[in-house]
Amino acid sequence: MTSLHSCSQSGVPQYHTVILKTVGSACNMRCAYCYEHDLRAEASPFLQPNDFKEFLNQISHSSEVNFLFHGGEPLLYPKPWMKEMLHMIKEALPGKHMIQFQTNGTLIDEEWLEIFKEVEAYVAVSISLDPLSDISLRHLPGEDYRKIVLKRIADVLRELGTVGVVSVAHQANLSAYTLFIEELISIGVPYLTINKIRRNHQAKVQANRYLLSETDYVSFIKETMTDWLNRRLYEKIQIQPFISLLSTDVNQICQYLPLEGKCQSFITLYPDKQISNCNHLHQDRQNIYQKNRNKLTEDCIYCSIYEWCGGGCLAEEKEDDFCQARGHLHQFIKGVFNEGSGT
């Protein structure tokens, strides 16, 4: 674990994203691919408000902070404590913060909706949902989780006007994304993020049979993005990583960001007051991180597409086809730009 001040070269924290693990890895669902199973169990079950206040005092000079309530499942956190924390943020960083909740959505009720609405800042609610397929790696014991989540999405849309959906692409659901995107459009969801399944080392290793190679993932992106562009679905739903890949600005998704210190733009606070940078850089991934850092220094920065590719996530194991697949994706994106410009 790192200290807070060591994360800032200037000595004054200027973090853009603070990940708040208020409940650690506690969750009411049992999803086979969840990478939280790879992380240690926190010594304390919940982050205490007074401990958060101590942390908040250390970053009160930040220019702007995006607070991401993460888990596990952050809505397991006591509602009175959440209200107290949100008030602390407002007092410490007036007009200089954003609030985001990354939730499985199953616990959203009228009280949580009121809490979301009371936040006097930009608030985003991202709800996890995958395409409907024969094999689901997301499980809510004893319940039809998908039916529940779709209802909760409708509730958030009604009360807040917008909601984002975060999904995980794996071997068993790739063919279902076309219908999934149409489903989200039909209920008014304007934002979708598609993440690639991560290798799970410990509790739920059966999910690893559904891993995607980088070649498989790139083929999926090319096919799905082409359909999204050809049918002008971008007028109805924005999809990441498509939006960032097609941006003429420097890519801001960290997997594609060409900065050796990109992991230090995050800071994670755990229930036991421990602090790290990106949550993916936990103790058991340090060897992977160092290996990728070495490659980034020795090989990636000399690659012709490094400024576009960024070397991927530094905490994720790379398959042998990673670089070749990224090269194919780069050529595809160039082709999209050329076609769009009429050249």
N, C-alpha and C positions, 0 to 999 in steps of 0.2 A: 504494500500500500504506500501511497505517496502523501506527503503533506500538502496542504492547500497551496501555500505560497511557492512551493517548488514548481508548480504548474505554470507559473507566469514568469517569463523572462524579465519583464520590467519590474517585478516585485509587487505590482498592483494587479490583482485579478481582473481580467477583462473577458470572462467566459461568455460565450454565446449560448451554450446549452448546459444546464445543470440537470442531471438525471437524479430524481429523488426516489430512492428505493424504500419508500415509507413502510412497506410490509415485508421487505426482503424478497424472498422467492415464494412466499405463501400464496396459494391460489386455490380457488374452488373448482378449477378444471384440471384435467389430466391429459394434456396434449402430448402425443408421442414425440413430436419433433422439438419440443421446447428446450432451448439451450440453457435455461435456468437450472436444469438438472445437472449440468456440468459444473455449476458454481457451488461454493461452500455454503453450508447453512449458517445464517447469521446468529450471533450469540444472543441478540435481543430480538424479540418477535416484531416489535413495532418501533419506528422512530419516535422518540419523545419530542413534543413541541418545544420544550426548553432547549434540547440539544440542537434542534433546527434553528432556533433563535440565535444560539451561539455561532453556528455556521453562517447564518445570514449576515451577522455583523461583520464577518470577514470579507464578504463580497459586496458590501453596501456601496462601494465606490465604483462598481462595474458600470460601464456605459449603457449596456442593455443585456438582459438575461432572458433566455427562454427556459422556463421551468417545465420539465417533463416528468409528470408523475407516472412512475413505471412500477413494474412488479417482477414476478408474481402478478397479482391482481390488486391495483391500488385502491379499488373501491371496497376492499375489505377493511380499509383504515377507518377508525371511528369518525363519524361525521362531525361531531363537535371539535375534534382535533384538527380535521381538515379545514373547517371554518377558521379556526385559530391560526393555522399556518398561512392561509390565504390572506388573512388580515395582516399578519406579520410582513408578508411580501409587499403588500400595498403600502405599508408604512415605511419600509426600508428602501423600496425602489419605486417611488411614485412616478408613473408614466414611463418607466424604463423596463417594463417586464411584459412577458407573454406567458400564458398558462396553457399547457397541453396535457391531456389525460390519455394515456394509452391503456385501453381496457378491453377485456373480452366482452363487455357489454351486458352480461347476464344479470348483473346486480343493479343496473340503473333503475331507479324508481323516482317518484315525484320529488322526494327530498333531495336526491342527487341532482335532479334537473334544476331545482331551485338554487342549489349551491353553484352549479355551472352558470346560471343566469346572474347571480350576484357578483360574479367576478368582474371588477371594474377594469378590465384590460382585455386584450384580444385573447379569447379562449377557444381552443380547438379540442374536439373530442374525436379520437381515432379509435375505431372499434374493429376488433379482429374478426374476420369472416372469410372462409374459403369457398371456392366453387363447390356446387353440389356434384359429388362423384360417388362411384360405387364404394370407394375406400376413403374413409375420413380419418385423419390423424388428430382431429380435435374432438375431445370427449368431455361432456358434462354428465357425470354419473347419474343415471336414472331419469334423465331429462332429454327432450328434443331440443338440443342447444340451438340449432339453426333457426327453428321457429321462434324461439325466445329472442334471439339476437335480432332477427328481422323486425320483430315488434319494437325492440328497444331503439333500433335505428330510426324507425318511424316516429317514435316519441321525441328523440333528440331533434330530428328534422322539424317537427312541429314546434318545439319550444325554442330552439336556437337558430333554425333556418339552414344549418349546414352541418355536415358530419363527414369525416373521412373513413374509409375502410382500408384496413391493412390485411393483406393475404399472403400466404406462403405457397409458392409454386413447388410442386414435387412430381415425381414420375406418375403418380396415380391421378393427378387432376389437370394436367396440361391441356388435354383436349376439351375440358369443360369451361375454359376461360372466355370463349366467345359468347356463350350463353350467359355466363356470370356477369360480364360487362353489360350485356343487354338488360339483365335483371336489375343491376344497380342503377342504370339509367332510368328504368321504368319506375323506380321508387324515389328518384330524385337525388341520389347520392352524387355529388359533384367531384369527389376526389377518391382515387384508388391508388394504393401503393402495393406493388408486387415484389415481394422479397423471395430470394432463393433459399431453399431449405439448407440449414446448416448441419454439419456433421455433429452428432451427439455421441459423446464418449462414454457415458455412464448409464443413467437410469433407464433410458428408453431406446436402447440400441436397435430395436426392431425397426425404428423409423429409418435407419440408415439404408435399408433395402430400397428406399424411395428417393435416394440422393440423386441430384442432377449433376452430370459433368458440366464443365463450363461450355463445352460444345453443345450439349443439349439445351442449356439455358439460353445461349446465344441464338440457337435456331428458334426457340420459343419466342424470344424477344422480336426477332426479325419478322416472324409470321404474324404475331399478334399486333405489332406496331403497324405493319403494312395494312392489315384489315382496319385498324383504328384510323389510319390516315385516309385510306381509300373511301371509307364510308363516312368520313368527316365526323367521326364520333368525338373528336377533340372539342367540338362545339358543345358537347353535352357532358363530357366527363374528362377531367385531367388525370393522366396516369403517370406515376413514377415507376421506373426511371425514364420513361419516354420523354417527358417534358425536359428533364435535365440533359439527356443525351442530345436532344435537338436544339438546345439553347446555344446561342452564339457566345454567351458569357462563359467564364471559367466554371466548370461543373462543380456544383456545391454538394452533391451526394458524396459522402466521404469515401465510398468504394472507388470513386473515379477522381478524387481530388488529388492533384499532384503536389502534395506537401509531405515532407518526411515527418513533420511534427503534427500531422492532422489529428491524431488521437488526443492531443493535448488541448484541443478546442472544446473538449467535453470534460466535465467533472461529475463524478458520481458520489453521492452521499448514501451510506448504508445505515441500517437501524442501529448498529453498534458504534456509530460516529466515525467509522473508518471512511477514508476518502481514497478514491482512485480517479484515473482519467476515464476513458470510455469503459462502460460496463463490460464490454467484451474482453478487456485486458485484465481479466481476473488471474489469480495466482497460477491456475493450472494451464493457462494459455501463454505464459511468459516465454516458453521455449519456442512456440510457434511465432510469437510476436518478434522475438529476436532474430529468428531465421528470416522472416520476411523483411525486417529492417535491413539485415545484411544484404539481401538480394536487391532491395530498393537502392541501397547505396552503391553496390557493385555493378549491377546490371541494368535496373530499370531506368535510371536517370540518363543512360546512354541510348535508350531505345527511342526510335523515331516517333512513337506514339505516346510516350510517357506523359507529355503535357495534357493529353486527352484521357489516357487510361488511368493514371495515378497509382498503378500497382495493386489495386484491389484493397480489400479489408486486411489490415496488418495482423489481425487476430484470427484469421481464417486460413485453414490449410488449403494449399493450392494443388489442383490436379496437374498432371503432366501436360494437359492440353490447354492450360489456362492462357498462356501467352498467344498461342496460335488462334484460339477462339476469340480473344480480345481483338486480335488483328482483323479477323473476319468481321467482327461487329463494327470496327472502325471504318472498314471499307464500305459496309452497308450504310452507315450514317452519312458518309461522304456522298454516296450515291443518292440518298434521299435529298441532300442539299442541292446536288447538281440537277436532279430532276425538278426540284422546286424552283430553281432559277432558270430552268429552260435550257441549260447547257448540256 
